[in-house]
């Protein structure tokens, strides 16, 4: 493909983006859809140590109890196949409230 054709293609793509001709239609409102990031419990431990949120850092057993008692929001009431997962926003909310 020569330079002129490449530039024409780029101009066509910019035109399509500008007028919304290539917008996918969704059956749901994507503004209300929010994906919550999950952290493994080991990552929670690492962040507590790195940012010195609690000194000394809580033990793994204490963190598991915090998952079980609802201190951290988790996707479910028990550990997954890869262990406990904690919603990141829940973790940072907890840290900010200390």
C-alpha positions as CSV (number, residue, x, y, z in Angstrom):
1,X,0.0,0.0,0.0
2,X,1.4,3.4,-0.9
3,X,1.6,6.5,1.3
4,X,-1.4,8.2,-0.4
5,X,-3.8,5.3,0.2
6,X,-2.7,5.0,3.8
7,X,-3.4,8.6,4.4
8,X,-6.8,8.3,2.7
9,X,-7.6,5.4,5.0
10,X,-6.6,7.3,8.1
11,X,-8.8,10.3,7.0
12,X,-11.7,7.9,6.4
13,X,-11.3,6.4,9.9
14,X,-11.2,9.9,11.5
15,X,-14.3,10.9,9.6
16,X,-16.1,7.8,10.8
17,X,-15.1,8.4,14.4
18,X,-16.2,12.0,14.3
19,X,-19.8,11.3,13.2
20,X,-20.4,8.2,15.2
21,X,-20.9,5.9,12.2
22,X,-18.9,3.1,13.8
23,X,-20.6,3.1,17.2
24,X,-21.7,-0.2,18.6
25,X,-25.3,-0.3,20.0
26,X,-25.7,-1.9,23.4
27,X,-28.9,-3.1,24.9
28,X,-27.9,-1.8,28.3
29,X,-26.8,1.5,29.6
30,X,-23.0,1.3,29.8
31,X,-22.8,4.4,32.0
32,X,-24.3,2.4,34.9
33,X,-22.1,-0.6,34.3
34,X,-19.1,-0.6,36.6
35,X,-16.5,-3.4,36.8
36,X,-14.9,-3.5,40.3
37,X,-11.2,-4.5,40.4
38,X,-10.4,-7.3,42.7
39,X,-7.2,-7.8,44.7
40,X,-5.8,-11.1,46.0
41,X,-5.2,-11.2,49.7
42,X,-1.4,-11.3,49.1
43,X,-1.7,-8.0,47.2
44,X,-3.6,-6.5,50.1
45,X,-0.8,-7.6,52.5
46,X,1.8,-6.0,50.1
47,X,-0.1,-2.7,49.9
48,X,-0.5,-2.5,53.7
49,X,3.3,-3.0,54.1
50,X,4.3,-0.8,51.3
51,X,2.1,2.2,52.3
52,X,2.5,1.5,56.0
53,X,-1.2,1.6,56.5
54,X,-1.1,-0.4,59.7
55,X,2.2,-1.0,61.6
56,X,2.8,-3.8,62.3
57,X,0.8,-5.2,59.4
58,X,-2.0,-7.6,60.3
59,X,-1.4,-11.3,60.0
60,X,-2.9,-13.4,57.2
61,X,-5.3,-14.9,59.7
62,X,-6.5,-11.4,60.7
63,X,-7.0,-10.4,57.0
64,X,-9.0,-13.6,56.4
65,X,-11.2,-12.7,59.4
66,X,-11.7,-9.3,58.0
67,X,-12.9,-10.9,54.8
68,X,-15.3,-13.2,56.7
69,X,-16.7,-10.5,58.9
70,X,-17.4,-8.0,56.1
71,X,-14.7,-5.5,56.8
72,X,-13.5,-6.0,53.3
73,X,-16.1,-6.5,50.5
74,X,-15.5,-9.8,48.7
75,X,-17.2,-11.4,45.8
76,X,-18.9,-14.1,47.8
77,X,-18.7,-15.4,51.3
78,X,-15.8,-17.9,50.9
79,X,-12.5,-18.0,49.2
80,X,-12.3,-18.7,45.5
81,X,-10.0,-21.3,43.9
82,X,-7.2,-18.8,44.0
83,X,-7.9,-17.6,47.6
84,X,-9.7,-14.6,49.0
85,X,-10.4,-11.7,46.7
86,X,-11.1,-8.2,48.0
87,X,-12.7,-5.4,46.0
88,X,-10.0,-2.7,45.6
89,X,-12.4,0.2,46.3
90,X,-13.4,-1.6,49.5
91,X,-9.8,-1.9,50.6
92,X,-8.9,1.7,49.9
93,X,-12.1,2.9,51.7
94,X,-11.1,0.8,54.8
95,X,-7.6,2.3,54.7
96,X,-8.9,5.8,54.4
97,X,-11.2,5.3,57.4
98,X,-8.4,4.4,59.7
